[in-house]
Amino acid sequence: MKHREAAVSIKQTVLMVVREMSSSAGYIYKYEAEGKVTREDSEEYMEKVQAALDYIISEFLEPVYALHPDLRPKCCGCEKSPEPE
């Protein structure tokens, strides 16, 4: 995605999908605790969600970040605040 505006839009959309899928993982554990799904079902679901997230990130986000490195989120631990004197 060479056009920056399109890259920003794709990044925002993909991150929204990632957030929603991650939230669904939390729900499945709740359902398992309530006895609504089996442990096997929740484990299978989690494996599929993780595989989908890995694919989405590698196939959609990484190419955007390769062309527009400034769009990659900064690591919280990588940027140190200046220490007060």
PyMOL Python script that loads the backbone (N, CA, C, O; Angstrom):
from pymol import cmd

cmd.read_pdbstr("""\
ATOM      1  N   MET A   1       0.839  -1.158   0.000  1.00  0.00           N
ATOM      2  CA  MET A   1       0.000   0.000   0.000  1.00  0.00           C
ATOM      3  C   MET A   1       0.893   1.234   0.000  1.00  0.00           C
ATOM      4  O   MET A   1       1.286   1.729   1.056  1.00  0.00           O
ATOM      5  N   LYS A   2       1.203   1.713  -1.173  1.00  0.00           N
ATOM      6  CA  LYS A   2       2.127   2.836  -1.297  1.00  0.00           C
ATOM      7  C   LYS A   2       1.492   4.157  -0.888  1.00  0.00           C
ATOM      8  O   LYS A   2       2.168   5.027  -0.338  1.00  0.00           O
ATOM      9  N   HIS A   3       0.212   4.313  -1.151  1.00  0.00           N
ATOM     10  CA  HIS A   3      -0.457   5.572  -0.814  1.00  0.00           C
ATOM     11  C   HIS A   3      -0.657   5.647   0.693  1.00  0.00           C
ATOM     12  O   HIS A   3      -1.278   4.766   1.288  1.00  0.00           O
ATOM     13  N   ARG A   4      -0.133   6.697   1.307  1.00  0.00           N
ATOM     14  CA  ARG A   4      -0.135   6.809   2.770  1.00  0.00           C
ATOM     15  C   ARG A   4      -1.540   6.823   3.358  1.00  0.00           C
ATOM     16  O   ARG A   4      -1.788   6.158   4.364  1.00  0.00           O
ATOM     17  N   GLU A   5      -2.453   7.557   2.762  1.00  0.00           N
ATOM     18  CA  GLU A   5      -3.820   7.630   3.297  1.00  0.00           C
ATOM     19  C   GLU A   5      -4.472   6.247   3.312  1.00  0.00           C
ATOM     20  O   GLU A   5      -5.154   5.884   4.271  1.00  0.00           O
ATOM     21  N   ALA A   6      -4.261   5.488   2.254  1.00  0.00           N
ATOM     22  CA  ALA A   6      -4.795   4.122   2.198  1.00  0.00           C
ATOM     23  C   ALA A   6      -4.117   3.248   3.248  1.00  0.00           C
ATOM     24  O   ALA A   6      -4.775   2.430   3.890  1.00  0.00           O
ATOM     25  N   ALA A   7      -2.816   3.414   3.428  1.00  0.00           N
ATOM     26  CA  ALA A   7      -2.084   2.628   4.423  1.00  0.00           C
ATOM     27  C   ALA A   7      -2.594   2.909   5.831  1.00  0.00           C
ATOM     28  O   ALA A   7      -2.754   1.988   6.632  1.00  0.00           O
ATOM     29  N   VAL A   8      -2.849   4.177   6.132  1.00  0.00           N
ATOM     30  CA  VAL A   8      -3.375   4.547   7.450  1.00  0.00           C
ATOM     31  C   VAL A   8      -4.748   3.921   7.658  1.00  0.00           C
ATOM     32  O   VAL A   8      -5.036   3.391   8.731  1.00  0.00           O
ATOM     33  N   SER A   9      -5.583   3.979   6.646  1.00  0.00           N
ATOM     34  CA  SER A   9      -6.929   3.400   6.740  1.00  0.00           C
ATOM     35  C   SER A   9      -6.868   1.889   6.956  1.00  0.00           C
ATOM     36  O   SER A   9      -7.595   1.342   7.785  1.00  0.00           O
ATOM     37  N   ILE A  10      -6.002   1.230   6.211  1.00  0.00           N
ATOM     38  CA  ILE A  10      -5.853  -0.221   6.360  1.00  0.00           C
ATOM     39  C   ILE A  10      -5.341  -0.555   7.755  1.00  0.00           C
ATOM     40  O   ILE A  10      -5.842  -1.479   8.397  1.00  0.00           O
ATOM     41  N   LYS A  11      -4.353   0.184   8.224  1.00  0.00           N
ATOM     42  CA  LYS A  11      -3.815  -0.058   9.565  1.00  0.00           C
ATOM     43  C   LYS A  11      -4.922   0.067  10.607  1.00  0.00           C
ATOM     44  O   LYS A  11      -5.064  -0.802  11.466  1.00  0.00           O
ATOM     45  N   GLN A  12      -5.701   1.137  10.538  1.00  0.00           N
ATOM     46  CA  GLN A  12      -6.770   1.350  11.515  1.00  0.00           C
ATOM     47  C   GLN A  12      -7.802   0.226  11.464  1.00  0.00           C
ATOM     48  O   GLN A  12      -8.242  -0.264  12.505  1.00  0.00           O
ATOM     49  N   THR A  13      -8.182  -0.175  10.274  1.00  0.00           N
ATOM     50  CA  THR A  13      -9.171  -1.240  10.117  1.00  0.00           C
ATOM     51  C   THR A  13      -8.645  -2.568  10.649  1.00  0.00           C
ATOM     52  O   THR A  13      -9.344  -3.274  11.375  1.00  0.00           O
ATOM     53  N   VAL A  14      -7.420  -2.900  10.287  1.00  0.00           N
ATOM     54  CA  VAL A  14      -6.840  -4.169  10.734  1.00  0.00           C
ATOM     55  C   VAL A  14      -6.693  -4.183  12.254  1.00  0.00           C
ATOM     56  O   VAL A  14      -6.988  -5.195  12.889  1.00  0.00           O
ATOM     57  N   LEU A  15      -6.244  -3.083  12.842  1.00  0.00           N
ATOM     58  CA  LEU A  15      -6.106  -3.039  14.302  1.00  0.00           C
ATOM     59  C   LEU A  15      -7.460  -3.161  14.995  1.00  0.00           C
ATOM     60  O   LEU A  15      -7.555  -3.740  16.077  1.00  0.00           O
ATOM     61  N   MET A  16      -8.504  -2.619  14.378  1.00  0.00           N
ATOM     62  CA  MET A  16      -9.848  -2.761  14.939  1.00  0.00           C
ATOM     63  C   MET A  16     -10.277  -4.235  14.910  1.00  0.00           C
ATOM     64  O   MET A  16     -10.840  -4.736  15.883  1.00  0.00           O
ATOM     65  N   VAL A  17     -10.013  -4.915  13.815  1.00  0.00           N
ATOM     66  CA  VAL A  17     -10.334  -6.342  13.700  1.00  0.00           C
ATOM     67  C   VAL A  17      -9.542  -7.145  14.734  1.00  0.00           C
ATOM     68  O   VAL A  17     -10.085  -8.044  15.375  1.00  0.00           O
ATOM     69  N   VAL A  18      -8.271  -6.820  14.892  1.00  0.00           N
ATOM     70  CA  VAL A  18      -7.429  -7.518  15.872  1.00  0.00           C
ATOM     71  C   VAL A  18      -7.988  -7.327  17.279  1.00  0.00           C
ATOM     72  O   VAL A  18      -8.055  -8.282  18.054  1.00  0.00           O
ATOM     73  N   ARG A  19      -8.391  -6.095  17.616  1.00  0.00           N
ATOM     74  CA  ARG A  19      -8.974  -5.841  18.944  1.00  0.00           C
ATOM     75  C   ARG A  19     -10.238  -6.656  19.162  1.00  0.00           C
ATOM     76  O   ARG A  19     -10.420  -7.249  20.225  1.00  0.00           O
ATOM     77  N   GLU A  20     -11.111  -6.690  18.163  1.00  0.00           N
ATOM     78  CA  GLU A  20     -12.369  -7.434  18.293  1.00  0.00           C
ATOM     79  C   GLU A  20     -12.112  -8.928  18.464  1.00  0.00           C
ATOM     80  O   GLU A  20     -12.749  -9.583  19.290  1.00  0.00           O
ATOM     81  N   MET A  21     -11.187  -9.459  17.691  1.00  0.00           N
ATOM     82  CA  MET A  21     -10.881 -10.888  17.809  1.00  0.00           C
ATOM     83  C   MET A  21     -10.253 -11.196  19.162  1.00  0.00           C
ATOM     84  O   MET A  21     -10.534 -12.234  19.760  1.00  0.00           O
ATOM     85  N   SER A  22      -9.409 -10.302  19.640  1.00  0.00           N
ATOM     86  CA  SER A  22      -8.799 -10.496  20.958  1.00  0.00           C
ATOM     87  C   SER A  22      -9.860 -10.450  22.051  1.00  0.00           C
ATOM     88  O   SER A  22      -9.797 -11.220  23.009  1.00  0.00           O
ATOM     89  N   SER A  23     -10.830  -9.556  21.914  1.00  0.00           N
ATOM     90  CA  SER A  23     -11.927  -9.485  22.884  1.00  0.00           C
ATOM     91  C   SER A  23     -12.730 -10.774  22.884  1.00  0.00           C
ATOM     92  O   SER A  23     -13.148 -11.251  23.939  1.00  0.00           O
ATOM     93  N   SER A  24     -12.945 -11.334  21.715  1.00  0.00           N
ATOM     94  CA  SER A  24     -13.720 -12.574  21.639  1.00  0.00           C
ATOM     95  C   SER A  24     -13.016 -13.700  22.381  1.00  0.00           C
ATOM     96  O   SER A  24     -13.662 -14.605  22.909  1.00  0.00           O
ATOM     97  N   ALA A  25     -11.697 -13.641  22.418  1.00  0.00           N
ATOM     98  CA  ALA A  25     -10.942 -14.655  23.158  1.00  0.00           C
ATOM     99  C   ALA A  25     -11.250 -14.559  24.646  1.00  0.00           C
ATOM    100  O   ALA A  25     -11.358 -15.580  25.325  1.00  0.00           O
ATOM    101  N   GLY A  26     -11.391 -13.356  25.151  1.00  0.00           N
ATOM    102  CA  GLY A  26     -11.762 -13.179  26.553  1.00  0.00           C
ATOM    103  C   GLY A  26     -13.133 -13.735  26.845  1.00  0.00           C
ATOM    104  O   GLY A  26     -13.359 -14.329  27.899  1.00  0.00           O
ATOM    105  N   TYR A  27     -14.050 -13.546  25.915  1.00  0.00           N
ATOM    106  CA  TYR A  27     -15.411 -14.063  26.108  1.00  0.00           C
ATOM    107  C   TYR A  27     -15.425 -15.583  26.156  1.00  0.00           C
ATOM    108  O   TYR A  27     -16.164 -16.177  26.941  1.00  0.00           O
ATOM    109  N   ILE A  28     -14.615 -16.206  25.323  1.00  0.00           N
ATOM    110  CA  ILE A  28     -14.645 -17.670  25.264  1.00  0.00           C
ATOM    111  C   ILE A  28     -14.184 -18.268  26.587  1.00  0.00           C
ATOM    112  O   ILE A  28     -14.692 -19.308  27.007  1.00  0.00           O
ATOM    113  N   TYR A  29     -13.223 -17.620  27.247  1.00  0.00           N
ATOM    114  CA  TYR A  29     -12.797 -18.105  28.564  1.00  0.00           C
ATOM    115  C   TYR A  29     -13.909 -17.937  29.589  1.00  0.00           C
ATOM    116  O   TYR A  29     -14.088 -18.782  30.467  1.00  0.00           O
ATOM    117  N   LYS A  30     -14.648 -16.854  29.477  1.00  0.00           N
ATOM    118  CA  LYS A  30     -15.790 -16.635  30.373  1.00  0.00           C
ATOM    119  C   LYS A  30     -16.837 -17.724  30.147  1.00  0.00           C
ATOM    120  O   LYS A  30     -17.373 -18.286  31.103  1.00  0.00           O
ATOM    121  N   TYR A  31     -17.122 -18.015  28.895  1.00  0.00           N
ATOM    122  CA  TYR A  31     -18.106 -19.059  28.582  1.00  0.00           C
ATOM    123  C   TYR A  31     -17.648 -20.423  29.085  1.00  0.00           C
ATOM    124  O   TYR A  31     -18.452 -21.230  29.551  1.00  0.00           O
ATOM    125  N   GLU A  32     -16.347 -20.665  28.984  1.00  0.00           N
ATOM    126  CA  GLU A  32     -15.821 -21.932  29.493  1.00  0.00           C
ATOM    127  C   GLU A  32     -16.011 -22.001  31.008  1.00  0.00           C
ATOM    128  O   GLU A  32     -16.431 -23.033  31.531  1.00  0.00           O
ATOM    129  N   ALA A  33     -15.708 -20.924  31.707  1.00  0.00           N
ATOM    130  CA  ALA A  33     -15.859 -20.894  33.168  1.00  0.00           C
ATOM    131  C   ALA A  33     -17.317 -21.084  33.581  1.00  0.00           C
ATOM    132  O   ALA A  33     -17.600 -21.648  34.638  1.00  0.00           O
ATOM    133  N   GLU A  34     -18.237 -20.611  32.743  1.00  0.00           N
ATOM    134  CA  GLU A  34     -19.668 -20.749  33.028  1.00  0.00           C
ATOM    135  C   GLU A  34     -20.226 -22.089  32.566  1.00  0.00           C
ATOM    136  O   GLU A  34     -21.407 -22.371  32.770  1.00  0.00           O
ATOM    137  N   GLY A  35     -19.390 -22.915  31.947  1.00  0.00           N
ATOM    138  CA  GLY A  35     -19.834 -24.220  31.477  1.00  0.00           C
ATOM    139  C   GLY A  35     -20.599 -24.179  30.163  1.00  0.00           C
ATOM    140  O   GLY A  35     -21.260 -25.152  29.802  1.00  0.00           O
ATOM    141  N   LYS A  36     -20.516 -23.069  29.446  1.00  0.00           N
ATOM    142  CA  LYS A  36     -21.242 -22.930  28.179  1.00  0.00           C
ATOM    143  C   LYS A  36     -20.485 -23.532  27.002  1.00  0.00           C
ATOM    144  O   LYS A  36     -21.084 -23.887  25.988  1.00  0.00           O
ATOM    145  N   VAL A  37     -19.166 -23.646  27.140  1.00  0.00           N
ATOM    146  CA  VAL A  37     -18.351 -24.325  26.131  1.00  0.00           C
ATOM    147  C   VAL A  37     -17.357 -25.221  26.860  1.00  0.00           C
ATOM    148  O   VAL A  37     -16.997 -24.967  28.009  1.00  0.00           O
ATOM    149  N   THR A  38     -16.930 -26.253  26.187  1.00  0.00           N
ATOM    150  CA  THR A  38     -15.964 -27.167  26.800  1.00  0.00           C
ATOM    151  C   THR A  38     -14.555 -26.582  26.704  1.00  0.00           C
ATOM    152  O   THR A  38     -14.297 -25.659  25.931  1.00  0.00           O
ATOM    153  N   ARG A  39     -13.667 -27.133  27.497  1.00  0.00           N
ATOM    154  CA  ARG A  39     -12.261 -26.721  27.460  1.00  0.00           C
ATOM    155  C   ARG A  39     -11.688 -26.975  26.058  1.00  0.00           C
ATOM    156  O   ARG A  39     -10.942 -26.157  25.521  1.00  0.00           O
ATOM    157  N   GLU A  40     -12.049 -28.111  25.488  1.00  0.00           N
ATOM    158  CA  GLU A  40     -11.566 -28.442  24.143  1.00  0.00           C
ATOM    159  C   GLU A  40     -12.045 -27.413  23.123  1.00  0.00           C
ATOM    160  O   GLU A  40     -11.283 -26.977  22.260  1.00  0.00           O
ATOM    161  N   ASP A  41     -13.326 -27.027  23.235  1.00  0.00           N
ATOM    162  CA  ASP A  41     -13.862 -26.026  22.314  1.00  0.00           C
ATOM    163  C   ASP A  41     -13.143 -24.688  22.469  1.00  0.00           C
ATOM    164  O   ASP A  41     -12.814 -24.035  21.478  1.00  0.00           O
ATOM    165  N   SER A  42     -12.903 -24.287  23.710  1.00  0.00           N
ATOM    166  CA  SER A  42     -12.238 -22.999  23.922  1.00  0.00           C
ATOM    167  C   SER A  42     -10.791 -23.047  23.440  1.00  0.00           C
ATOM    168  O   SER A  42     -10.299 -22.073  22.870  1.00  0.00           O
ATOM    169  N   GLU A  43     -10.106 -24.160  23.659  1.00  0.00           N
ATOM    170  CA  GLU A  43      -8.730 -24.283  23.178  1.00  0.00           C
ATOM    171  C   GLU A  43      -8.673 -24.263  21.654  1.00  0.00           C
ATOM    172  O   GLU A  43      -7.800 -23.629  21.063  1.00  0.00           O
ATOM    173  N   GLU A  44      -9.611 -24.961  21.029  1.00  0.00           N
ATOM    174  CA  GLU A  44      -9.662 -24.970  19.566  1.00  0.00           C
ATOM    175  C   GLU A  44      -9.937 -23.566  19.034  1.00  0.00           C
ATOM    176  O   GLU A  44      -9.316 -23.123  18.068  1.00  0.00           O
ATOM    177  N   TYR A  45     -10.868 -22.881  19.671  1.00  0.00           N
ATOM    178  CA  TYR A  45     -11.204 -21.517  19.256  1.00  0.00           C
ATOM    179  C   TYR A  45      -9.982 -20.608  19.391  1.00  0.00           C
ATOM    180  O   TYR A  45      -9.675 -19.832  18.486  1.00  0.00           O
ATOM    181  N   MET A  46      -9.288 -20.710  20.531  1.00  0.00           N
ATOM    182  CA  MET A  46      -8.122 -19.866  20.765  1.00  0.00           C
ATOM    183  C   MET A  46      -7.022 -20.130  19.741  1.00  0.00           C
ATOM    184  O   MET A  46      -6.367 -19.196  19.278  1.00  0.00           O
ATOM    185  N   GLU A  47      -6.819 -21.378  19.390  1.00  0.00           N
ATOM    186  CA  GLU A  47      -5.818 -21.705  18.374  1.00  0.00           C
ATOM    187  C   GLU A  47      -6.183 -21.080  17.032  1.00  0.00           C
ATOM    188  O   GLU A  47      -5.320 -20.561  16.324  1.00  0.00           O
ATOM    189  N   LYS A  48      -7.467 -21.135  16.690  1.00  0.00           N
ATOM    190  CA  LYS A  48      -7.912 -20.561  15.417  1.00  0.00           C
ATOM    191  C   LYS A  48      -7.806 -19.041  15.424  1.00  0.00           C
ATOM    192  O   LYS A  48      -7.413 -18.436  14.427  1.00  0.00           O
ATOM    193  N   VAL A  49      -8.157 -18.430  16.547  1.00  0.00           N
ATOM    194  CA  VAL A  49      -8.035 -16.974  16.658  1.00  0.00           C
ATOM    195  C   VAL A  49      -6.571 -16.573  16.525  1.00  0.00           C
ATOM    196  O   VAL A  49      -6.248 -15.632  15.800  1.00  0.00           O
ATOM    197  N   GLN A  50      -5.689 -17.276  17.218  1.00  0.00           N
ATOM    198  CA  GLN A  50      -4.266 -16.949  17.149  1.00  0.00           C
ATOM    199  C   GLN A  50      -3.729 -17.114  15.734  1.00  0.00           C
ATOM    200  O   GLN A  50      -2.960 -16.277  15.261  1.00  0.00           O
ATOM    201  N   ALA A  51      -4.122 -18.177  15.061  1.00  0.00           N
ATOM    202  CA  ALA A  51      -3.674 -18.391  13.682  1.00  0.00           C
ATOM    203  C   ALA A  51      -4.178 -17.271  12.772  1.00  0.00           C
ATOM    204  O   ALA A  51      -3.442 -16.777  11.918  1.00  0.00           O
ATOM    205  N   ALA A  52      -5.428 -16.878  12.961  1.00  0.00           N
ATOM    206  CA  ALA A  52      -5.997 -15.800  12.154  1.00  0.00           C
ATOM    207  C   ALA A  52      -5.282 -14.479  12.428  1.00  0.00           C
ATOM    208  O   ALA A  52      -4.975 -13.732  11.498  1.00  0.00           O
ATOM    209  N   LEU A  53      -5.017 -14.191  13.698  1.00  0.00           N
ATOM    210  CA  LEU A  53      -4.313 -12.956  14.046  1.00  0.00           C
ATOM    211  C   LEU A  53      -2.907 -12.941  13.465  1.00  0.00           C
ATOM    212  O   LEU A  53      -2.462 -11.923  12.936  1.00  0.00           O
ATOM    213  N   ASP A  54      -2.216 -14.051  13.560  1.00  0.00           N
ATOM    214  CA  ASP A  54      -0.870 -14.139  12.987  1.00  0.00           C
ATOM    215  C   ASP A  54      -0.907 -13.850  11.486  1.00  0.00           C
ATOM    216  O   ASP A  54      -0.071 -13.112  10.965  1.00  0.00           O
ATOM    217  N   TYR A  55      -1.884 -14.439  10.801  1.00  0.00           N
ATOM    218  CA  TYR A  55      -2.018 -14.236   9.358  1.00  0.00           C
ATOM    219  C   TYR A  55      -2.337 -12.776   9.037  1.00  0.00           C
ATOM    220  O   TYR A  55      -1.706 -12.172   8.170  1.00  0.00           O
ATOM    221  N   ILE A  56      -3.308 -12.222   9.735  1.00  0.00           N
ATOM    222  CA  ILE A  56      -3.723 -10.837   9.487  1.00  0.00           C
ATOM    223  C   ILE A  56      -2.553  -9.879   9.696  1.00  0.00           C
ATOM    224  O   ILE A  56      -2.324  -8.982   8.886  1.00  0.00           O
ATOM    225  N   ILE A  57      -1.826 -10.074  10.774  1.00  0.00           N
ATOM    226  CA  ILE A  57      -0.706  -9.180  11.069  1.00  0.00           C
ATOM    227  C   ILE A  57       0.398  -9.323  10.028  1.00  0.00           C
ATOM    228  O   ILE A  57       0.921  -8.325   9.533  1.00  0.00           O
ATOM    229  N   SER A  58       0.751 -10.558   9.696  1.00  0.00           N
ATOM    230  CA  SER A  58       1.857 -10.754   8.749  1.00  0.00           C
ATOM    231  C   SER A  58       1.490 -10.370   7.320  1.00  0.00           C
ATOM    232  O   SER A  58       2.339  -9.873   6.580  1.00  0.00           O
ATOM    233  N   GLU A  59       0.249 -10.591   6.924  1.00  0.00           N
ATOM    234  CA  GLU A  59      -0.143 -10.341   5.538  1.00  0.00           C
ATOM    235  C   GLU A  59      -0.689  -8.936   5.279  1.00  0.00           C
ATOM    236  O   GLU A  59      -0.675  -8.474   4.138  1.00  0.00           O
ATOM    237  N   PHE A  60      -1.161  -8.260   6.306  1.00  0.00           N
ATOM    238  CA  PHE A  60      -1.735  -6.932   6.114  1.00  0.00           C
ATOM    239  C   PHE A  60      -0.924  -5.831   6.794  1.00  0.00           C
ATOM    240  O   PHE A  60      -0.590  -4.829   6.162  1.00  0.00           O
ATOM    241  N   LEU A  61      -0.607  -6.006   8.069  1.00  0.00           N
ATOM    242  CA  LEU A  61       0.090  -4.940   8.789  1.00  0.00           C
ATOM    243  C   LEU A  61       1.571  -4.856   8.446  1.00  0.00           C
ATOM    244  O   LEU A  61       2.084  -3.767   8.190  1.00  0.00           O
ATOM    245  N   GLU A  62       2.252  -5.971   8.436  1.00  0.00           N
ATOM    246  CA  GLU A  62       3.697  -5.930   8.190  1.00  0.00           C
ATOM    247  C   GLU A  62       4.046  -5.296   6.841  1.00  0.00           C
ATOM    248  O   GLU A  62       4.998  -4.518   6.780  1.00  0.00           O
ATOM    249  N   PRO A  63       3.314  -5.594   5.752  1.00  0.00           N
ATOM    250  CA  PRO A  63       3.616  -4.906   4.494  1.00  0.00           C
ATOM    251  C   PRO A  63       3.401  -3.388   4.582  1.00  0.00           C
ATOM    252  O   PRO A  63       4.152  -2.617   3.985  1.00  0.00           O
ATOM    253  N   VAL A  64       2.379  -2.969   5.323  1.00  0.00           N
ATOM    254  CA  VAL A  64       2.149  -1.531   5.510  1.00  0.00           C
ATOM    255  C   VAL A  64       3.322  -0.925   6.275  1.00  0.00           C
ATOM    256  O   VAL A  64       3.836   0.128   5.899  1.00  0.00           O
ATOM    257  N   TYR A  65       3.742  -1.593   7.347  1.00  0.00           N
ATOM    258  CA  TYR A  65       4.854  -1.083   8.146  1.00  0.00           C
ATOM    259  C   TYR A  65       6.165  -1.082   7.359  1.00  0.00           C
ATOM    260  O   TYR A  65       7.021  -0.226   7.581  1.00  0.00           O
ATOM    261  N   ALA A  66       6.321  -2.026   6.451  1.00  0.00           N
ATOM    262  CA  ALA A  66       7.539  -2.071   5.638  1.00  0.00           C
ATOM    263  C   ALA A  66       7.639  -0.840   4.736  1.00  0.00           C
ATOM    264  O   ALA A  66       8.725  -0.297   4.537  1.00  0.00           O
ATOM    265  N   LEU A  67       6.508  -0.409   4.199  1.00  0.00           N
ATOM    266  CA  LEU A  67       6.498   0.771   3.327  1.00  0.00           C
ATOM    267  C   LEU A  67       6.402   2.077   4.106  1.00  0.00           C
ATOM    268  O   LEU A  67       6.867   3.119   3.645  1.00  0.00           O
ATOM    269  N   HIS A  68       5.801   2.013   5.278  1.00  0.00           N
ATOM    270  CA  HIS A  68       5.587   3.212   6.100  1.00  0.00           C
ATOM    271  C   HIS A  68       6.010   2.909   7.543  1.00  0.00           C
ATOM    272  O   HIS A  68       5.152   2.747   8.411  1.00  0.00           O
ATOM    273  N   PRO A  69       7.310   2.831   7.805  1.00  0.00           N
ATOM    274  CA  PRO A  69       7.780   2.436   9.140  1.00  0.00           C
ATOM    275  C   PRO A  69       7.290   3.354  10.258  1.00  0.00           C
ATOM    276  O   PRO A  69       7.176   2.928  11.407  1.00  0.00           O
ATOM    277  N   ASP A  70       7.003   4.594   9.930  1.00  0.00           N
ATOM    278  CA  ASP A  70       6.521   5.526  10.951  1.00  0.00           C
ATOM    279  C   ASP A  70       5.123   5.178  11.453  1.00  0.00           C
ATOM    280  O   ASP A  70       4.702   5.693  12.489  1.00  0.00           O
ATOM    281  N   LEU A  71       4.399   4.321  10.746  1.00  0.00           N
ATOM    282  CA  LEU A  71       3.064   3.907  11.185  1.00  0.00           C
ATOM    283  C   LEU A  71       3.122   2.785  12.220  1.00  0.00           C
ATOM    284  O   LEU A  71       2.126   2.499  12.884  1.00  0.00           O
ATOM    285  N   ARG A  72       4.281   2.154  12.357  1.00  0.00           N
ATOM    286  CA  ARG A  72       4.429   1.073  13.341  1.00  0.00           C
ATOM    287  C   ARG A  72       4.350   1.691  14.737  1.00  0.00           C
ATOM    288  O   ARG A  72       5.028   2.679  15.018  1.00  0.00           O
ATOM    289  N   PRO A  73       3.522   1.112  15.612  1.00  0.00           N
ATOM    290  CA  PRO A  73       3.440   1.643  16.979  1.00  0.00           C
ATOM    291  C   PRO A  73       4.796   1.542  17.673  1.00  0.00           C
ATOM    292  O   PRO A  73       5.542   0.580  17.494  1.00  0.00           O
ATOM    293  N   LYS A  74       5.081   2.554  18.461  1.00  0.00           N
ATOM    294  CA  LYS A  74       6.330   2.536  19.216  1.00  0.00           C
ATOM    295  C   LYS A  74       6.180   1.623  20.422  1.00  0.00           C
ATOM    296  O   LYS A  74       5.114   1.551  21.033  1.00  0.00           O
ATOM    297  N   CYS A  75       7.240   0.939  20.751  1.00  0.00           N
ATOM    298  CA  CYS A  75       7.266   0.056  21.917  1.00  0.00           C
ATOM    299  C   CYS A  75       7.335   0.920  23.174  1.00  0.00           C
ATOM    300  O   CYS A  75       8.193   1.795  23.285  1.00  0.00           O
ATOM    301  N   CYS A  76       6.435   0.672  24.113  1.00  0.00           N
ATOM    302  CA  CYS A  76       6.398   1.466  25.349  1.00  0.00           C
ATOM    303  C   CYS A  76       7.717   1.398  26.108  1.00  0.00           C
ATOM    304  O   CYS A  76       8.150   2.394  26.688  1.00  0.00           O
ATOM    305  N   GLY A  77       8.350   0.249  26.109  1.00  0.00           N
ATOM    306  CA  GLY A  77       9.593   0.080  26.845  1.00  0.00           C
ATOM    307  C   GLY A  77      10.817   0.571  26.091  1.00  0.00           C
ATOM    308  O   GLY A  77      11.889   0.731  26.674  1.00  0.00           O
ATOM    309  N   CYS A  78      10.656   0.813  24.784  1.00  0.00           N
ATOM    310  CA  CYS A  78      11.807   1.201  23.972  1.00  0.00           C
ATOM    311  C   CYS A  78      12.165   2.672  24.122  1.00  0.00           C
ATOM    312  O   CYS A  78      13.332   3.049  24.020  1.00  0.00           O
ATOM    313  N   GLU A  79      11.177   3.482  24.358  1.00  0.00           N
ATOM    314  CA  GLU A  79      11.414   4.908  24.466  1.00  0.00           C
ATOM    315  C   GLU A  79      11.455   5.287  25.930  1.00  0.00           C
ATOM    316  O   GLU A  79      10.441   5.227  26.626  1.00  0.00           O
ATOM    317  N   LYS A  80      12.613   5.671  26.387  1.00  0.00           N
ATOM    318  CA  LYS A  80      12.749   6.027  27.793  1.00  0.00           C
ATOM    319  C   LYS A  80      12.495   7.518  27.965  1.00  0.00           C
ATOM    320  O   LYS A  80      12.939   8.341  27.165  1.00  0.00           O
ATOM    321  N   SER A  81      11.778   7.839  29.018  1.00  0.00           N
ATOM    322  CA  SER A  81      11.561   9.239  29.357  1.00  0.00           C
ATOM    323  C   SER A  81      12.834   9.780  29.985  1.00  0.00           C
ATOM    324  O   SER A  81      13.564   9.054  30.659  1.00  0.00           O
ATOM    325  N   PRO A  82      13.092  11.052  29.759  1.00  0.00           N
ATOM    326  CA  PRO A  82      14.262  11.619  30.426  1.00  0.00           C
ATOM    327  C   PRO A  82      14.077  11.559  31.936  1.00  0.00           C
ATOM    328  O   PRO A  82      13.001  11.848  32.461  1.00  0.00           O
ATOM    329  N   GLU A  83      15.138  11.182  32.610  1.00  0.00           N
ATOM    330  CA  GLU A  83      15.051  11.077  34.068  1.00  0.00           C
ATOM    331  C   GLU A  83      15.107  12.466  34.681  1.00  0.00           C
ATOM    332  O   GLU A  83      15.906  13.305  34.266  1.00  0.00           O
ATOM    333  N   PRO A  84      14.240  12.708  35.688  1.00  0.00           N
ATOM    334  CA  PRO A  84      14.274  14.022  36.342  1.00  0.00           C
ATOM    335  C   PRO A  84      15.591  14.208  37.089  1.00  0.00           C
ATOM    336  O   PRO A  84      16.146  13.269  37.659  1.00  0.00           O
ATOM    337  N   GLU A  85      16.068  15.448  37.065  1.00  0.00           N
ATOM    338  CA  GLU A  85      17.344  15.725  37.735  1.00  0.00           C
ATOM    339  C   GLU A  85      17.137  16.193  39.140  1.00  0.00           C
ATOM    340  O   GLU A  85      18.105  16.471  39.847  1.00  0.00           O
TER     341      GLU A  85
END
""", "prot")
cmd.dss("prot")
cmd.show_as("cartoon", "prot")
cmd.util.cbc("prot")
cmd.orient("prot")
